[in-house]
Structure formats: C-alpha cells, structure tokens
Amino acid sequence: MKKSFTIYILISVLIISCKDVPAPEEPTDVRVPVTLTSIDTTGLQSYIDLNATATYLVKNVIKANATGYLNSVNVATNDYVANGQELFSIKTREAKVLGNSINKIDPTLGFGGAIKVLSNTTGIVTMVNVQQGDYVQDGDALVTINDAKSFAIVLSLPFELKKYISIGQQLNVVLPDNSTRTATVQKFSPTVDATSQTQNVVLKINGKQDIPENLIVKVRITKTSSNKAISLPKLAVLSDETETDFWIMKMIDANTAVKIPIEKGVQTEDKVEILSPVLSPKDKILLTGNYGVGDTIKVKVIKDK
C-alpha cells in the first residue's frame, strides 16, 4: 500500500513538471516592411515662386482747362474711356452771365458755349473729384484715369536671382484661382530697394489683360533645367545630420537592401537628381522603411510604388 502511494506521488510530480515546460518559440519575422520606387527620367526643373503685384504704372490726372462751372459730367468711377472722349464741359462765368444776351444780338458769334474737357488717354476711371455744377479753376484735378497700356506685373526680385531673368524672357504667372498667364520681361528698375535689396522687374501680360489692379500673383522663375535627369523622390534619399553625405537603400535581391552612397544634383520640392552612381529603370529603391536602418537589411516589400 505504501509502495503504491509513493509511485502515485512520483507520477503526479512528473505530470506537473511536464506542464511547466515552456513550448518552443516560433521564429519571429525580423524583416523591415518597406515600399519601393524606381527612377524618373522625365526631366527636372528647379524653380522659385515669388510674389508680384498687378498695377498700372501710369495714372493720368485730367485737369480743368478753364475757370468756370461744370456744365456736364459725362464720366463715373470704373468707366472705361477712350482717348479723345469728352469727359466734362465747363462754362465760364462770363459765358454764363453774358452768353444769352450777346447771342440775341448776334447769334453767329456763338458766345457762351461750353468748353470741352477731353480724355488724353485710354483706360479706366479710378476717381472723379467733382460733380455737375461745381465751380472749378484752371488746373484743378477733375478725374484720374489708369492708362490701359501701362498695366504691368511688378515683381520685387532679390538681386541674387537677377542672373536667372533676362529682357524678353517668358515667365509663368499664377493667379490666386490657380489660372495661369504668360508674361514677358519688359524692363528692370534702375534702383534697388535699400532695405530689402530687391529690384523691381516689369512684366507685360501676353494677350488680353483681365487681371484687376493690386492683385497679388506668383511668378515662377526657373533656376536650373535638365531634360535627361535621373531623379528619385525626396523620401528615397537619406543624409547625415550635417547633410554632407547622401545615400539610398537599393534592393540587391527579393529580400535584401544595401546602402548606396550617391551624389545629388538639382533638387525640387519632391524630387532629387541622382548624378552618381548610374541607376537603371530596373533598380528598386526603398521609398519608406529606409530611415534609421543598417547598411544591409532584410526587408518585406509591402507595396511597389
């Protein structure tokens, strides 16, 4: 009886011990999840967008050509007027007082007629300073007209960027509604702003002018251009803290990526030109999952972008 009890105890201890033995761990997947990209050969441009203002360079002030009373006012603010168009008529004090009497004596004299004030330019009326019946003196400002031919886009260009622009060059102008126009570089201001060290550049819009005055637009200036550049997305290019050394992670087989030092060229908002080494369209480069990894890593491709 005692011997059977001892055997029972030993079997029980053995069973419990077996339950406490941990099961062998399954091997974990240490591969880094990544996405891939390849080179782009569609060409590359490096450019900068600068603000510019739409304005009229010439504002004509039409003045009274006689002293007297405004007999008629034929213009209002925002009117478009043509060169030679009658804007006002002025009746002198003498004509107003004596005109009818003298004309009754001799109608052929035509005394007492109003003196016409004509526009000397074609453009848009921005300000009318008088109204019918006002008394004005010779030389008084009556109306201001923006000369339509003087409309321009004025760009404040940092002087260090002047080498990228020349007279007659065609530039793209982007409006706030994302519509675009083409403008020609007409002339440079002979002075530079003392504070900002910028030089005004006058651009003329090609074709019909339909841009309102004082609108702020963007002018795109191309700094460098290459039609045969080999480039990669910015995310694919890595660098050290001082940004002196650059590299990419290139796939050498289906599961392995290695560090490849590169020399970069033109850089845009989303692309970087690769000058060396020479990459081919078949090369697969890590786009994500490449940051903070070793020189050689095992990877698992999630998406080939």
BALOBA-1460 file (C-alpha; in Angstrom, 3 decimals):
// residues 305
<rec num="1" residu="m" x="0.000" y="0.000" z="0.000"/>
<rec num="2" residu="k" x="2.799" y="2.362" z="0.987"/>
<rec num="3" residu="k" x="4.745" y="1.474" z="-2.180"/>
<rec num="4" residu="s" x="1.724" y="2.197" z="-4.416"/>
<rec num="5" residu="f" x="1.221" y="5.609" z="-2.757"/>
<rec num="6" residu="t" x="4.847" y="6.543" z="-3.427"/>
<rec num="7" residu="i" x="4.523" y="5.604" z="-7.082"/>
<rec num="8" residu="y" x="1.360" y="7.753" z="-7.339"/>
<rec num="9" residu="i" x="3.195" y="10.767" z="-5.890"/>
<rec num="10" residu="l" x="6.072" y="10.407" z="-8.363"/>
<rec num="11" residu="i" x="3.726" y="10.176" z="-11.320"/>
<rec num="12" residu="s" x="1.859" y="13.298" z="-10.151"/>
<rec num="13" residu="v" x="5.097" y="15.321" z="-9.799"/>
<rec num="14" residu="l" x="6.196" y="14.189" z="-13.245"/>
<rec num="15" residu="i" x="2.914" y="15.288" z="-14.826"/>
<rec num="16" residu="i" x="3.068" y="18.733" z="-13.155"/>
<rec num="17" residu="s" x="6.683" y="19.202" z="-14.232"/>
<rec num="18" residu="c" x="5.789" y="18.445" z="-17.818"/>
<rec num="19" residu="k" x="3.074" y="21.104" z="-17.782"/>
<rec num="20" residu="d" x="5.558" y="23.770" z="-16.655"/>
<rec num="21" residu="v" x="7.990" y="23.156" z="-19.521"/>
<rec num="22" residu="p" x="7.586" y="26.124" z="-21.980"/>
<rec num="23" residu="a" x="6.711" y="25.318" z="-25.556"/>
<rec num="24" residu="p" x="9.433" y="26.112" z="-28.116"/>
<rec num="25" residu="e" x="9.061" y="29.666" z="-29.515"/>
<rec num="26" residu="e" x="8.224" y="30.145" z="-33.155"/>
<rec num="27" residu="p" x="10.841" y="32.118" z="-35.113"/>
<rec num="28" residu="t" x="9.895" y="35.848" z="-35.452"/>
<rec num="29" residu="d" x="9.958" y="37.742" z="-38.741"/>
<rec num="30" residu="v" x="12.708" y="40.410" z="-38.371"/>
<rec num="31" residu="r" x="12.308" y="41.767" z="-41.887"/>
<rec num="32" residu="v" x="11.610" y="45.523" z="-42.210"/>
<rec num="33" residu="p" x="8.353" y="46.398" z="-44.028"/>
<rec num="34" residu="v" x="9.163" y="48.733" z="-46.930"/>
<rec num="35" residu="t" x="7.731" y="50.267" z="-50.075"/>
<rec num="36" residu="l" x="9.728" y="50.644" z="-53.280"/>
<rec num="37" residu="t" x="10.181" y="53.167" z="-56.040"/>
<rec num="38" residu="s" x="12.219" y="53.491" z="-59.227"/>
<rec num="39" residu="i" x="13.973" y="56.267" z="-61.115"/>
<rec num="40" residu="d" x="12.211" y="59.014" z="-63.053"/>
<rec num="41" residu="t" x="13.673" y="60.219" z="-66.376"/>
<rec num="42" residu="t" x="11.020" y="62.745" z="-67.421"/>
<rec num="43" residu="g" x="13.267" y="65.756" z="-66.738"/>
<rec num="44" residu="l" x="13.753" y="68.054" z="-63.789"/>
<rec num="45" residu="q" x="13.395" y="71.774" z="-63.106"/>
<rec num="46" residu="s" x="14.497" y="73.776" z="-60.113"/>
<rec num="47" residu="y" x="12.423" y="76.910" z="-59.671"/>
<rec num="48" residu="i" x="11.321" y="79.508" z="-57.168"/>
<rec num="49" residu="d" x="7.926" y="81.236" z="-56.862"/>
<rec num="50" residu="l" x="7.953" y="84.941" z="-55.972"/>
<rec num="51" residu="n" x="5.063" y="87.282" z="-55.201"/>
<rec num="52" residu="a" x="4.305" y="90.115" z="-57.603"/>
<rec num="53" residu="t" x="1.617" y="92.811" z="-57.814"/>
<rec num="54" residu="a" x="-0.645" y="93.818" z="-60.682"/>
<rec num="55" residu="t" x="-0.640" y="97.578" z="-61.160"/>
<rec num="56" residu="y" x="-0.963" y="100.475" z="-63.616"/>
<rec num="57" residu="l" x="2.343" y="102.280" z="-63.956"/>
<rec num="58" residu="v" x="0.794" y="105.460" z="-65.440"/>
<rec num="59" residu="k" x="-2.132" y="107.239" z="-63.771"/>
<rec num="60" residu="n" x="-3.291" y="110.273" z="-65.753"/>
<rec num="61" residu="v" x="-4.902" y="113.186" z="-63.969"/>
<rec num="62" residu="i" x="-7.213" y="115.208" z="-66.236"/>
<rec num="63" residu="k" x="-7.322" y="118.871" z="-65.205"/>
<rec num="64" residu="a" x="-9.684" y="121.752" z="-65.904"/>
<rec num="65" residu="n" x="-8.664" y="123.817" z="-68.939"/>
<rec num="66" residu="a" x="-10.661" y="126.895" z="-67.902"/>
<rec num="67" residu="t" x="-12.150" y="128.560" z="-64.846"/>
<rec num="68" residu="g" x="-15.893" y="128.283" z="-64.538"/>
<rec num="69" residu="y" x="-18.801" y="125.997" z="-63.740"/>
<rec num="70" residu="l" x="-19.048" y="122.345" z="-64.735"/>
<rec num="71" residu="n" x="-21.822" y="122.293" z="-67.273"/>
<rec num="72" residu="s" x="-21.773" y="118.498" z="-67.686"/>
<rec num="73" residu="v" x="-20.067" y="115.457" z="-66.168"/>
<rec num="74" residu="n" x="-20.012" y="112.511" z="-68.586"/>
<rec num="75" residu="v" x="-17.905" y="110.030" z="-66.650"/>
<rec num="76" residu="a" x="-18.069" y="107.955" z="-63.445"/>
<rec num="77" residu="t" x="-15.725" y="105.771" z="-61.443"/>
<rec num="78" residu="n" x="-14.858" y="102.423" z="-63.130"/>
<rec num="79" residu="d" x="-15.881" y="103.685" z="-66.562"/>
<rec num="80" residu="y" x="-13.687" y="102.692" z="-69.493"/>
<rec num="81" residu="v" x="-12.897" y="105.781" z="-71.561"/>
<rec num="82" residu="a" x="-11.184" y="106.226" z="-74.898"/>
<rec num="83" residu="n" x="-8.599" y="108.755" z="-75.965"/>
<rec num="84" residu="g" x="-10.367" y="111.947" z="-77.164"/>
<rec num="85" residu="q" x="-13.659" y="111.144" z="-75.408"/>
<rec num="86" residu="e" x="-15.497" y="114.126" z="-73.875"/>
<rec num="87" residu="l" x="-15.436" y="113.854" z="-70.092"/>
<rec num="88" residu="f" x="-16.635" y="117.302" z="-68.916"/>
<rec num="89" residu="s" x="-17.769" y="120.641" z="-70.228"/>
<rec num="90" residu="i" x="-17.029" y="123.937" z="-68.484"/>
<rec num="91" residu="k" x="-18.933" y="127.180" z="-68.853"/>
<rec num="92" residu="t" x="-17.029" y="130.272" z="-67.832"/>
<rec num="93" residu="r" x="-18.615" y="132.832" z="-65.548"/>
<rec num="94" residu="e" x="-18.655" y="135.419" z="-68.358"/>
<rec num="95" residu="a" x="-20.278" y="132.996" z="-70.783"/>
<rec num="96" residu="k" x="-22.887" y="132.065" z="-68.210"/>
<rec num="97" residu="v" x="-23.764" y="135.697" z="-67.440"/>
<rec num="98" residu="l" x="-23.412" y="137.338" z="-70.876"/>
<rec num="99" residu="g" x="-23.842" y="134.477" z="-73.279"/>
<rec num="100" residu="n" x="-27.570" y="134.671" z="-73.865"/>
<rec num="101" residu="s" x="-27.570" y="138.447" z="-74.176"/>
<rec num="102" residu="i" x="-24.752" y="138.550" z="-76.759"/>
<rec num="103" residu="n" x="-26.222" y="135.657" z="-78.740"/>
<rec num="104" residu="k" x="-29.520" y="137.549" z="-79.018"/>
<rec num="105" residu="i" x="-27.661" y="140.468" z="-80.576"/>
<rec num="106" residu="d" x="-25.572" y="138.333" z="-82.980"/>
<rec num="107" residu="p" x="-26.277" y="134.565" z="-82.981"/>
<rec num="108" residu="t" x="-23.357" y="133.955" z="-85.344"/>
<rec num="109" residu="l" x="-20.860" y="134.730" z="-82.590"/>
<rec num="110" residu="g" x="-21.770" y="131.558" z="-80.646"/>
<rec num="111" residu="f" x="-20.675" y="133.226" z="-77.436"/>
<rec num="112" residu="g" x="-21.487" y="131.365" z="-74.234"/>
<rec num="113" residu="g" x="-20.793" y="127.830" z="-75.414"/>
<rec num="114" residu="a" x="-19.265" y="125.283" z="-73.030"/>
<rec num="115" residu="i" x="-15.583" y="124.349" z="-73.213"/>
<rec num="116" residu="k" x="-14.980" y="120.616" z="-73.629"/>
<rec num="117" residu="v" x="-12.539" y="118.651" z="-71.478"/>
<rec num="118" residu="l" x="-11.328" y="115.575" z="-73.377"/>
<rec num="119" residu="s" x="-9.525" y="112.419" z="-72.239"/>
<rec num="120" residu="n" x="-5.878" y="112.262" z="-73.249"/>
<rec num="121" residu="t" x="-5.587" y="108.513" z="-72.756"/>
<rec num="122" residu="t" x="-7.451" y="105.216" z="-72.973"/>
<rec num="123" residu="g" x="-8.081" y="103.490" z="-69.687"/>
<rec num="124" residu="i" x="-10.233" y="103.044" z="-66.596"/>
<rec num="125" residu="v" x="-11.508" y="105.870" z="-64.412"/>
<rec num="126" residu="t" x="-10.454" y="105.343" z="-60.803"/>
<rec num="127" residu="m" x="-11.502" y="108.659" z="-59.242"/>
<rec num="128" residu="v" x="-13.849" y="111.528" z="-60.082"/>
<rec num="129" residu="n" x="-13.228" y="114.593" z="-57.914"/>
<rec num="130" residu="v" x="-16.126" y="116.835" z="-58.997"/>
<rec num="131" residu="q" x="-19.819" y="116.849" z="-59.822"/>
<rec num="132" residu="q" x="-22.031" y="118.822" z="-62.160"/>
<rec num="133" residu="g" x="-22.433" y="122.498" z="-61.195"/>
<rec num="134" residu="d" x="-19.150" y="122.717" z="-59.253"/>
<rec num="135" residu="y" x="-17.030" y="125.806" z="-59.703"/>
<rec num="136" residu="v" x="-13.504" y="124.888" z="-60.810"/>
<rec num="137" residu="q" x="-10.396" y="126.835" z="-61.571"/>
<rec num="138" residu="d" x="-7.986" y="126.324" z="-64.427"/>
<rec num="139" residu="g" x="-5.641" y="123.448" z="-63.474"/>
<rec num="140" residu="d" x="-7.897" y="121.787" z="-60.888"/>
<rec num="141" residu="a" x="-7.775" y="117.950" z="-60.940"/>
<rec num="142" residu="l" x="-11.079" y="116.604" z="-62.248"/>
<rec num="143" residu="v" x="-10.553" y="112.859" z="-62.769"/>
<rec num="144" residu="t" x="-7.858" y="110.155" z="-62.534"/>
<rec num="145" residu="i" x="-7.539" y="107.551" z="-65.306"/>
<rec num="146" residu="n" x="-5.358" y="104.447" z="-65.262"/>
<rec num="147" residu="d" x="-3.613" y="104.189" z="-68.627"/>
<rec num="148" residu="a" x="-4.591" y="100.781" z="-70.041"/>
<rec num="149" residu="k" x="-1.298" y="100.463" z="-71.924"/>
<rec num="150" residu="s" x="0.691" y="100.851" z="-68.715"/>
<rec num="151" residu="f" x="-0.742" y="97.757" z="-66.986"/>
<rec num="152" residu="a" x="2.038" y="95.506" z="-65.714"/>
<rec num="153" residu="i" x="3.021" y="92.875" z="-63.196"/>
<rec num="154" residu="v" x="5.683" y="94.312" z="-60.899"/>
<rec num="155" residu="l" x="7.999" y="91.705" z="-59.392"/>
<rec num="156" residu="s" x="10.284" y="92.527" z="-56.455"/>
<rec num="157" residu="l" x="13.268" y="90.370" z="-57.373"/>
<rec num="158" residu="p" x="16.043" y="89.583" z="-54.856"/>
<rec num="159" residu="f" x="19.199" y="90.842" z="-56.552"/>
<rec num="160" residu="e" x="20.986" y="87.488" z="-56.255"/>
<rec num="161" residu="l" x="18.310" y="85.955" z="-58.531"/>
<rec num="162" residu="k" x="18.727" y="88.529" z="-61.309"/>
<rec num="163" residu="k" x="21.017" y="86.158" z="-63.249"/>
<rec num="164" residu="y" x="18.018" y="83.879" z="-63.902"/>
<rec num="165" residu="i" x="15.971" y="86.584" z="-65.719"/>
<rec num="166" residu="s" x="16.611" y="88.494" z="-68.931"/>
<rec num="167" residu="i" x="14.756" y="91.059" z="-71.036"/>
<rec num="168" residu="g" x="12.256" y="89.371" z="-73.365"/>
<rec num="169" residu="q" x="12.112" y="86.155" z="-71.319"/>
<rec num="170" residu="q" x="8.724" y="84.441" z="-70.973"/>
<rec num="171" residu="l" x="7.588" y="83.701" z="-67.399"/>
<rec num="172" residu="n" x="4.539" y="81.929" z="-65.998"/>
<rec num="173" residu="v" x="2.218" y="83.967" z="-63.779"/>
<rec num="174" residu="v" x="-0.106" y="82.053" z="-61.428"/>
<rec num="175" residu="l" x="-3.236" y="83.813" z="-60.138"/>
<rec num="176" residu="p" x="-4.872" y="83.053" z="-56.752"/>
<rec num="177" residu="d" x="-7.557" y="80.973" z="-58.535"/>
<rec num="178" residu="n" x="-4.730" y="78.788" z="-59.970"/>
<rec num="179" residu="s" x="-5.282" y="80.053" z="-63.506"/>
<rec num="180" residu="t" x="-2.079" y="80.936" z="-65.351"/>
<rec num="181" residu="r" x="-0.901" y="83.660" z="-67.716"/>
<rec num="182" residu="t" x="2.275" y="84.173" z="-69.687"/>
<rec num="183" residu="a" x="4.197" y="87.412" z="-69.255"/>
<rec num="184" residu="t" x="7.227" y="88.936" z="-70.965"/>
<rec num="185" residu="v" x="10.049" y="90.591" z="-69.029"/>
<rec num="186" residu="q" x="9.975" y="94.207" z="-70.242"/>
<rec num="187" residu="k" x="12.471" y="96.129" z="-68.128"/>
<rec num="188" residu="f" x="14.357" y="96.353" z="-64.836"/>
<rec num="189" residu="s" x="14.137" y="99.226" z="-62.395"/>
<rec num="190" residu="p" x="17.413" y="101.209" z="-62.307"/>
<rec num="191" residu="t" x="17.438" y="101.191" z="-58.494"/>
<rec num="192" residu="v" x="17.457" y="98.591" z="-55.722"/>
<rec num="193" residu="d" x="15.462" y="98.929" z="-52.506"/>
<rec num="194" residu="a" x="17.953" y="99.829" z="-49.773"/>
<rec num="195" residu="t" x="16.236" y="97.734" z="-47.092"/>
<rec num="196" residu="s" x="15.164" y="94.539" z="-48.867"/>
<rec num="197" residu="q" x="17.863" y="94.614" z="-51.595"/>
<rec num="198" residu="t" x="15.241" y="93.769" z="-54.203"/>
<rec num="199" residu="q" x="14.949" y="95.186" z="-57.723"/>
<rec num="200" residu="n" x="11.597" y="95.795" z="-59.399"/>
<rec num="201" residu="v" x="11.046" y="93.967" z="-62.678"/>
<rec num="202" residu="v" x="8.204" y="94.991" z="-65.010"/>
<rec num="203" residu="l" x="6.366" y="92.143" z="-66.756"/>
<rec num="204" residu="k" x="3.835" y="92.612" z="-69.545"/>
<rec num="205" residu="i" x="0.937" y="90.146" z="-69.776"/>
<rec num="206" residu="n" x="0.695" y="88.476" z="-73.187"/>
<rec num="207" residu="g" x="-2.739" y="88.689" z="-74.801"/>
<rec num="208" residu="k" x="-5.878" y="90.120" z="-73.250"/>
<rec num="209" residu="q" x="-5.496" y="91.895" z="-69.930"/>
<rec num="210" residu="d" x="-8.202" y="90.808" z="-67.470"/>
<rec num="211" residu="i" x="-6.349" y="90.998" z="-64.144"/>
<rec num="212" residu="p" x="-7.606" y="93.539" z="-61.574"/>
<rec num="213" residu="e" x="-5.232" y="96.120" z="-60.123"/>
<rec num="214" residu="n" x="-3.463" y="95.321" z="-56.818"/>
<rec num="215" residu="l" x="-3.962" y="91.555" z="-57.205"/>
<rec num="216" residu="i" x="-1.025" y="89.611" z="-55.742"/>
<rec num="217" residu="v" x="0.145" y="86.847" z="-58.073"/>
<rec num="218" residu="k" x="3.042" y="84.391" z="-58.147"/>
<rec num="219" residu="v" x="5.771" y="84.474" z="-60.779"/>
<rec num="220" residu="r" x="7.716" y="81.257" z="-61.361"/>
<rec num="221" residu="i" x="11.439" y="81.635" z="-62.068"/>
<rec num="222" residu="t" x="13.333" y="78.600" z="-63.363"/>
<rec num="223" residu="k" x="16.801" y="78.303" z="-61.828"/>
<rec num="224" residu="t" x="18.025" y="75.099" z="-63.484"/>
<rec num="225" residu="s" x="16.555" y="72.711" z="-66.011"/>
<rec num="226" residu="s" x="17.535" y="69.247" z="-67.252"/>
<rec num="227" residu="n" x="15.611" y="67.206" z="-69.806"/>
<rec num="228" residu="k" x="17.544" y="63.975" z="-69.231"/>
<rec num="229" residu="a" x="17.919" y="63.977" z="-65.460"/>
<rec num="230" residu="i" x="17.668" y="60.766" z="-63.451"/>
<rec num="231" residu="s" x="15.770" y="61.521" z="-60.275"/>
<rec num="232" residu="l" x="14.210" y="59.865" z="-57.233"/>
<rec num="233" residu="p" x="11.519" y="61.025" z="-54.799"/>
<rec num="234" residu="k" x="12.901" y="63.012" z="-51.858"/>
<rec num="235" residu="l" x="11.800" y="60.315" z="-49.408"/>
<rec num="236" residu="a" x="14.155" y="57.832" z="-51.055"/>
<rec num="237" residu="v" x="17.254" y="59.997" z="-50.424"/>
<rec num="238" residu="l" x="18.816" y="59.928" z="-46.933"/>
<rec num="239" residu="s" x="21.551" y="62.068" z="-45.385"/>
<rec num="240" residu="d" x="23.595" y="62.523" z="-42.236"/>
<rec num="241" residu="e" x="22.930" y="65.270" z="-39.682"/>
<rec num="242" residu="t" x="25.222" y="67.745" z="-41.439"/>
<rec num="243" residu="e" x="23.768" y="66.925" z="-44.861"/>
<rec num="244" residu="t" x="27.204" y="66.309" z="-46.353"/>
<rec num="245" residu="d" x="26.812" y="62.619" z="-47.142"/>
<rec num="246" residu="f" x="23.826" y="61.213" z="-49.048"/>
<rec num="247" residu="w" x="22.725" y="57.674" z="-49.809"/>
<rec num="248" residu="i" x="19.872" y="55.434" z="-50.867"/>
<rec num="249" residu="m" x="18.839" y="51.889" z="-49.913"/>
<rec num="250" residu="k" x="18.858" y="49.705" z="-53.011"/>
<rec num="251" residu="m" x="17.416" y="46.214" z="-53.372"/>
<rec num="252" residu="i" x="20.006" y="43.586" z="-54.381"/>
<rec num="253" residu="d" x="17.584" y="40.660" z="-54.278"/>
<rec num="254" residu="a" x="13.965" y="39.989" z="-53.353"/>
<rec num="255" residu="n" x="14.592" y="40.338" z="-49.595"/>
<rec num="256" residu="t" x="17.768" y="42.392" z="-49.096"/>
<rec num="257" residu="a" x="18.564" y="46.101" z="-49.370"/>
<rec num="258" residu="v" x="22.003" y="47.719" z="-49.064"/>
<rec num="259" residu="k" x="23.262" y="51.259" z="-48.540"/>
<rec num="260" residu="i" x="24.485" y="53.001" z="-51.746"/>
<rec num="261" residu="p" x="26.281" y="56.387" z="-51.440"/>
<rec num="262" residu="i" x="25.123" y="58.919" z="-54.047"/>
<rec num="263" residu="e" x="25.988" y="62.336" z="-55.435"/>
<rec num="264" residu="k" x="22.919" y="64.518" z="-55.897"/>
<rec num="265" residu="g" x="22.281" y="67.352" z="-58.326"/>
<rec num="266" residu="v" x="19.187" y="69.518" z="-58.908"/>
<rec num="267" residu="q" x="16.617" y="69.380" z="-56.123"/>
<rec num="268" residu="t" x="12.942" y="70.356" z="-56.376"/>
<rec num="269" residu="e" x="10.063" y="70.253" z="-53.908"/>
<rec num="270" residu="d" x="9.571" y="66.497" z="-54.340"/>
<rec num="271" residu="k" x="12.482" y="65.133" z="-56.406"/>
<rec num="272" residu="v" x="16.273" y="64.860" z="-56.227"/>
<rec num="273" residu="e" x="18.551" y="64.400" z="-59.237"/>
<rec num="274" residu="i" x="20.989" y="61.471" z="-58.905"/>
<rec num="275" residu="l" x="24.326" y="62.262" z="-60.587"/>
<rec num="276" residu="s" x="26.082" y="59.077" z="-59.468"/>
<rec num="277" residu="p" x="26.008" y="56.143" z="-59.428"/>
<rec num="278" residu="v" x="24.206" y="55.472" z="-62.699"/>
<rec num="279" residu="l" x="20.829" y="53.890" z="-61.937"/>
<rec num="280" residu="s" x="18.662" y="51.947" z="-64.361"/>
<rec num="281" residu="p" x="14.869" y="51.716" z="-64.604"/>
<rec num="282" residu="k" x="15.105" y="48.140" z="-63.313"/>
<rec num="283" residu="d" x="16.650" y="49.216" z="-59.993"/>
<rec num="284" residu="k" x="14.339" y="49.101" z="-56.984"/>
<rec num="285" residu="i" x="14.927" y="51.746" z="-54.308"/>
<rec num="286" residu="l" x="13.416" y="51.876" z="-50.817"/>
<rec num="287" residu="l" x="10.879" y="54.688" z="-50.534"/>
<rec num="288" residu="t" x="9.700" y="54.061" z="-46.953"/>
<rec num="289" residu="g" x="11.119" y="51.895" z="-44.199"/>
<rec num="290" residu="n" x="14.602" y="53.165" z="-45.089"/>
<rec num="291" residu="y" x="15.165" y="55.558" z="-42.176"/>
<rec num="292" residu="g" x="17.462" y="54.641" z="-39.294"/>
<rec num="293" residu="v" x="18.423" y="51.207" z="-40.627"/>
<rec num="294" residu="g" x="21.766" y="49.495" z="-41.059"/>
<rec num="295" residu="d" x="23.943" y="49.261" z="-44.152"/>
<rec num="296" residu="t" x="22.355" y="45.917" z="-45.031"/>
<rec num="297" residu="i" x="18.825" y="44.912" z="-44.007"/>
<rec num="298" residu="k" x="16.316" y="42.196" z="-44.646"/>
<rec num="299" residu="v" x="13.046" y="43.652" z="-45.954"/>
<rec num="300" residu="k" x="9.494" y="42.663" z="-46.699"/>
<rec num="301" residu="v" x="8.014" y="44.583" z="-49.637"/>
<rec num="302" residu="i" x="4.542" y="45.869" z="-48.826"/>
<rec num="303" residu="k" x="3.909" y="47.929" z="-51.933"/>
<rec num="304" residu="d" x="5.868" y="48.595" z="-55.078"/>
<rec num="305" residu="k" x="5.203" y="52.260" z="-55.836"/>
